[in-house]
């Protein structure tokens, strides 16, 4: 445990050059006193760590000292090569850069671990696009990628409905969600999201912009995704669900948090074990088609329109299954006539 922490400490100093004891303690999840002891142990082992005094001081490695990757375990080496799986990296135009980086990492690994990329590739494959969707990346993705890397201002032409608009944006990041690429960019004081497959033109300027150092792309995307889903769920329905239906529900609703919040707000099950839930939905029609997948494990209670849709579905099912097998119930007759 301590050996792994010492290696982590050296690698942190190697990548960030200077860090205070407090910063190291936060990263390593230990006390500052433990950091002091670890630094003394590294110095005794010959690792050239020294401390700069003063307010801007901290620990650093002397003379560009570098450690090798011989401390990697097999699990760590194999996990490392998961980052180079083909697909999104190639769509961003970074396949050659990743391949070169993998070769350098591979050369630094001890012989016993050099089969890591082959083992990883034989066991994992990432297929990002959704079913029934074109796998080709959007045409302007490779032009946006260097602008994101280099913090370059971009003039973006974008298809919005039946018209095309132009925006001057500061591209902060690219997000791949469900096989669709999105550009997150600043426009003035606001942050906006654009589908890359709706971009019709990109002109990268030579002007750079100053990124907000506090911007967290992952946190922004999670917040926007939940806000988008909640905004879609403008109506509410009330249903009674069996224990089996309750387990199936999370595979039916649009967002997991909808299921979790509805279950948490529900009262105790009734004498039959069924629970009454109030579910936010996009519309009654969408709720009908989604909840119909639960079959007899759900009962629609409110609004009356939803209950009527289920009543009609049950009536049609009963009629169809009351007819002897092989004989059409209400299908087309001869020559397509009913």
C-alpha positions as CSV (number, residue, x, y, z in Angstrom):
1,X,0.0,0.0,0.0
2,X,2.7,2.4,0.9
3,X,4.9,1.5,-2.1
4,X,1.9,2.3,-4.4
5,X,1.5,5.6,-2.6
6,X,5.2,6.5,-3.0
7,X,5.0,5.8,-6.7
8,X,1.9,7.9,-7.0
9,X,3.6,10.8,-5.2
10,X,6.6,10.7,-7.6
11,X,4.3,10.5,-10.7
12,X,2.3,13.5,-9.4
13,X,5.4,15.6,-9.0
14,X,6.6,14.4,-12.4
15,X,3.5,15.6,-14.1
16,X,2.7,18.7,-12.2
17,X,6.3,19.8,-11.4
18,X,5.5,21.6,-8.0
19,X,2.9,20.6,-5.4
20,X,2.5,21.6,-1.8
21,X,2.1,19.1,1.0
22,X,-1.6,20.0,1.3
23,X,-2.1,19.4,-2.4
24,X,-0.3,16.1,-2.3
25,X,-2.3,15.1,0.8
26,X,-5.6,15.8,-1.0
27,X,-4.6,13.8,-4.1
28,X,-3.3,10.8,-2.1
29,X,-6.1,11.0,0.5
30,X,-3.6,11.0,3.4
31,X,-2.5,13.5,6.1
32,X,0.2,16.2,5.5
33,X,2.3,14.4,8.2
34,X,2.2,11.2,6.0
35,X,3.3,13.3,3.0
36,X,6.3,14.6,5.0
37,X,7.3,11.0,6.0
38,X,6.9,9.8,2.4
39,X,9.1,12.6,1.1
40,X,11.8,11.6,3.6
41,X,11.5,8.0,2.6
42,X,11.9,8.9,-1.1
43,X,14.9,11.0,-0.5
44,X,16.5,8.2,1.5
45,X,15.8,5.8,-1.4
46,X,17.7,8.2,-3.8
47,X,14.7,9.9,-5.5
48,X,15.8,13.6,-5.7
49,X,12.8,15.3,-4.1
50,X,13.4,18.8,-2.5
51,X,11.2,21.5,-1.0
52,X,11.0,25.1,-2.1
53,X,10.4,27.4,0.8
54,X,8.0,30.4,0.9
55,X,4.4,31.1,-0.1
56,X,4.9,29.9,-3.7
57,X,6.9,26.9,-2.6
58,X,6.3,23.2,-2.6
59,X,7.9,19.9,-3.4
60,X,9.6,19.2,-6.8
61,X,11.9,16.7,-8.5
62,X,15.5,17.9,-9.1
63,X,16.7,18.3,-12.7
64,X,13.8,16.9,-14.6
65,X,14.1,13.5,-12.9
66,X,11.9,10.9,-14.6
67,X,10.8,7.5,-13.4
68,X,10.0,4.5,-15.7
69,X,6.8,2.6,-15.9
70,X,8.2,-0.5,-14.4
71,X,5.8,0.0,-11.4
72,X,2.7,-0.8,-13.5
73,X,0.8,-4.0,-12.6
74,X,-0.7,-6.2,-15.2
75,X,-4.2,-4.9,-14.5
76,X,-3.0,-1.3,-14.8
77,X,-1.2,-1.9,-18.1
78,X,-4.2,-3.7,-19.6
79,X,-6.6,-1.0,-18.4
80,X,-4.3,1.7,-19.9
81,X,-4.7,0.2,-23.4
82,X,-8.5,0.4,-23.1
83,X,-8.1,4.2,-23.8
84,X,-6.9,3.4,-27.3
85,X,-9.9,1.4,-28.4
86,X,-10.8,2.4,-32.0
87,X,-14.0,4.4,-32.8
88,X,-14.3,7.8,-31.0
89,X,-10.5,8.4,-31.1
90,X,-10.5,7.8,-34.8
91,X,-13.5,10.0,-35.4
92,X,-11.6,12.9,-33.6
93,X,-8.7,12.4,-36.0
94,X,-6.4,11.3,-33.2
95,X,-5.9,7.6,-34.2
96,X,-2.2,8.2,-35.3
97,X,-1.4,10.1,-32.1
98,X,-2.9,7.4,-29.9
99,X,-1.1,4.7,-31.8
100,X,2.3,6.5,-31.4
101,X,1.6,7.0,-27.7
102,X,0.8,3.3,-27.2
103,X,4.0,2.3,-28.9
104,X,6.0,4.5,-26.5
105,X,4.2,3.1,-23.5
106,X,4.7,-0.4,-24.9
107,X,8.4,0.2,-25.2
108,X,8.6,1.3,-21.6
109,X,6.8,-1.8,-20.3
110,X,8.8,-4.8,-19.0
111,X,8.7,-7.8,-21.3
112,X,6.3,-9.7,-19.1
113,X,3.6,-7.0,-19.7
114,X,4.1,-6.4,-23.5
115,X,1.2,-8.6,-24.4
116,X,-1.2,-6.1,-22.6
117,X,-2.6,-4.5,-25.9
118,X,-3.2,-7.9,-27.5
119,X,-5.0,-9.2,-24.4
120,X,-7.1,-6.0,-24.2
121,X,-8.0,-6.0,-27.9
122,X,-9.0,-9.7,-27.8
123,X,-11.4,-9.1,-24.9
124,X,-13.0,-5.6,-25.3
125,X,-14.5,-3.8,-28.3
126,X,-16.3,-0.5,-28.1
127,X,-19.2,0.0,-30.6
128,X,-20.4,3.5,-29.9
129,X,-23.2,4.3,-32.4
130,X,-26.7,3.2,-31.5
131,X,-28.6,0.5,-33.5
132,X,-30.1,1.6,-36.9
133,X,-27.9,4.7,-37.0
134,X,-25.2,5.6,-39.5
135,X,-21.7,4.9,-38.1
136,X,-20.0,7.6,-40.1
137,X,-18.8,10.6,-38.0
138,X,-20.2,14.0,-38.8
139,X,-18.2,15.8,-41.5
140,X,-17.1,18.8,-39.4
141,X,-15.9,16.8,-36.4
142,X,-12.2,16.7,-37.4
143,X,-12.2,20.5,-38.0
144,X,-13.6,21.2,-34.6
145,X,-11.2,18.9,-32.8
146,X,-8.0,21.0,-33.2
147,X,-10.0,24.1,-32.3
148,X,-11.0,22.5,-29.0
149,X,-7.4,21.3,-28.3
150,X,-5.8,24.8,-29.1
151,X,-8.6,27.0,-27.6
152,X,-9.3,28.7,-31.0
153,X,-12.3,30.8,-31.7
154,X,-14.6,29.3,-34.3
155,X,-17.2,30.8,-36.7
156,X,-19.9,28.1,-36.7
157,X,-22.7,27.7,-39.3
158,X,-25.5,25.6,-37.8
159,X,-28.8,24.2,-39.1
160,X,-31.6,25.2,-36.8
161,X,-35.0,23.9,-38.0
162,X,-35.4,25.1,-41.6
163,X,-32.9,27.9,-41.4
164,X,-29.1,28.3,-41.0
165,X,-27.5,30.5,-38.3
166,X,-24.0,31.7,-37.8
167,X,-22.4,31.9,-34.3
168,X,-18.9,32.9,-33.2
169,X,-18.1,30.4,-30.4
170,X,-15.4,29.4,-28.0
171,X,-15.2,25.6,-28.3
172,X,-14.8,24.1,-24.8
173,X,-15.2,20.4,-25.5
174,X,-16.7,17.6,-27.4
175,X,-19.1,15.0,-25.9
176,X,-20.1,11.7,-27.4
177,X,-23.6,10.5,-26.2
178,X,-25.5,7.6,-27.7
179,X,-23.5,7.7,-30.9
180,X,-24.1,11.4,-31.4
181,X,-21.3,14.1,-31.0
182,X,-22.1,17.4,-29.3
183,X,-20.0,20.6,-29.1
184,X,-20.0,22.5,-25.9
185,X,-19.1,26.1,-26.5
186,X,-19.2,29.5,-25.0
187,X,-21.2,32.2,-26.8
188,X,-20.7,35.5,-25.0
189,X,-21.4,34.9,-21.3
190,X,-23.4,31.7,-21.9
191,X,-22.5,28.1,-22.5
192,X,-24.4,26.3,-25.2
193,X,-24.6,22.8,-26.7
194,X,-24.6,22.1,-30.5
195,X,-25.2,18.8,-32.3
196,X,-22.1,18.4,-34.6
197,X,-24.2,16.6,-37.3
198,X,-26.2,19.8,-37.7
199,X,-23.1,21.9,-38.3
200,X,-22.9,23.0,-41.9
201,X,-19.6,24.9,-41.8
202,X,-16.6,25.7,-39.6
203,X,-14.1,28.5,-40.0
204,X,-11.3,28.3,-37.4
205,X,-9.8,31.7,-36.7
206,X,-6.3,32.3,-35.5
207,X,-7.6,34.0,-32.3
208,X,-7.3,32.1,-29.1
209,X,-9.6,32.5,-26.1
210,X,-9.0,32.2,-22.3
211,X,-10.7,29.1,-20.9
212,X,-12.5,29.4,-17.6
213,X,-10.3,27.3,-15.4
214,X,-13.3,26.4,-13.2
215,X,-15.3,24.9,-16.0
216,X,-15.9,21.2,-15.6
217,X,-17.1,19.6,-18.8
218,X,-18.3,16.4,-17.2
219,X,-20.3,18.2,-14.5
220,X,-21.8,20.6,-17.1
221,X,-22.9,17.7,-19.3
222,X,-24.5,15.8,-16.5
223,X,-26.4,18.8,-15.4
224,X,-27.6,19.7,-18.9
225,X,-28.6,16.1,-19.7
226,X,-30.8,15.9,-16.6
227,X,-32.2,19.4,-17.2
228,X,-33.1,18.4,-20.8
229,X,-34.8,15.2,-19.7
230,X,-36.7,17.0,-16.9
231,X,-37.8,19.6,-19.4
232,X,-39.3,16.9,-21.7
233,X,-41.3,15.4,-18.8
234,X,-44.0,18.0,-18.7
235,X,-47.0,15.8,-17.7
236,X,-47.7,13.3,-15.0
237,X,-49.5,10.0,-14.8
238,X,-50.5,7.8,-11.9
239,X,-50.1,4.0,-12.2
240,X,-50.4,1.0,-10.0
241,X,-47.4,-1.4,-10.5
242,X,-46.8,-5.0,-9.3
243,X,-43.5,-6.1,-7.7
244,X,-42.5,-7.5,-11.1
245,X,-43.5,-4.3,-12.9
246,X,-41.6,-2.3,-10.4
247,X,-38.4,-4.2,-11.3
248,X,-39.1,-3.8,-15.0
249,X,-40.0,-0.1,-14.8
250,X,-36.4,1.3,-15.0
251,X,-36.0,-0.4,-18.4
252,X,-39.2,1.4,-19.6
253,X,-38.9,5.0,-18.5
254,X,-36.7,7.6,-20.3
255,X,-34.5,8.5,-17.4
256,X,-33.4,6.4,-14.4
257,X,-33.8,9.3,-11.9
258,X,-37.5,9.4,-12.8
259,X,-37.9,5.8,-11.7
260,X,-35.8,6.3,-8.5
261,X,-37.6,9.4,-7.5
262,X,-41.1,8.0,-8.1
263,X,-40.3,4.8,-6.1
264,X,-38.9,6.9,-3.3
265,X,-42.0,9.1,-3.1
266,X,-44.4,6.1,-3.3
267,X,-46.2,4.9,-0.2
268,X,-46.0,1.3,1.1
269,X,-47.3,-1.5,-1.1
270,X,-50.9,-2.5,-0.7
271,X,-52.1,-5.9,0.5
272,X,-51.4,-7.4,-3.0
273,X,-47.9,-6.0,-3.0
274,X,-48.6,-3.4,-5.7
275,X,-47.3,0.2,-5.4
276,X,-49.0,3.4,-6.6
277,X,-46.5,5.7,-8.5
278,X,-46.8,9.2,-9.9
279,X,-44.5,9.3,-13.0
280,X,-43.4,12.4,-14.9
281,X,-43.8,11.7,-18.6
282,X,-43.4,13.5,-21.9
283,X,-47.0,13.0,-22.8
284,X,-49.9,10.6,-22.2
285,X,-49.4,9.1,-25.6
286,X,-45.7,8.4,-24.9
287,X,-46.5,7.1,-21.5
288,X,-49.1,4.7,-23.0
289,X,-46.6,3.2,-25.4
290,X,-43.9,2.9,-22.8
291,X,-46.0,1.4,-20.0
292,X,-47.7,-1.0,-22.4
293,X,-44.5,-2.9,-22.3
294,X,-45.2,-3.9,-18.7
295,X,-48.3,-5.8,-19.8
296,X,-50.4,-7.1,-17.0
297,X,-47.9,-5.8,-14.4
298,X,-49.3,-2.2,-14.5
299,X,-52.7,-0.6,-14.1
300,X,-53.3,3.0,-15.4
301,X,-55.2,5.1,-12.8
302,X,-54.9,8.7,-14.0
303,X,-55.5,10.7,-16.1
304,X,-58.7,9.1,-17.5
305,X,-57.4,9.4,-21.1
306,X,-54.5,7.0,-20.2
307,X,-56.9,4.6,-18.5
308,X,-59.1,4.6,-21.6
309,X,-56.2,3.8,-23.8
310,X,-55.3,0.8,-21.7
311,X,-58.9,-0.3,-21.5
312,X,-59.2,-0.2,-25.3
313,X,-55.9,-2.2,-25.6
314,X,-57.2,-4.8,-23.1
315,X,-60.5,-5.1,-25.0
316,X,-58.7,-5.6,-28.3
317,X,-56.4,-8.2,-26.8
318,X,-59.3,-10.1,-25.3
319,X,-61.1,-10.1,-28.6
320,X,-58.1,-11.3,-30.5
321,X,-57.2,-14.1,-28.1
322,X,-60.8,-15.2,-27.9
323,X,-60.7,-16.3,-31.6
324,X,-59.4,-19.9,-32.3
325,X,-55.8,-20.0,-33.5
326,X,-55.3,-19.5,-37.2
327,X,-58.5,-17.6,-37.7
328,X,-58.1,-13.8,-38.1
329,X,-60.0,-11.7,-35.6
330,X,-60.3,-8.4,-37.3
331,X,-57.7,-8.5,-40.0
332,X,-58.2,-7.9,-43.7
333,X,-60.4,-10.4,-45.6
334,X,-60.1,-11.5,-49.2
335,X,-58.7,-8.8,-51.6
336,X,-57.8,-6.7,-48.6
337,X,-61.5,-6.2,-47.6
338,X,-62.6,-6.4,-44.0
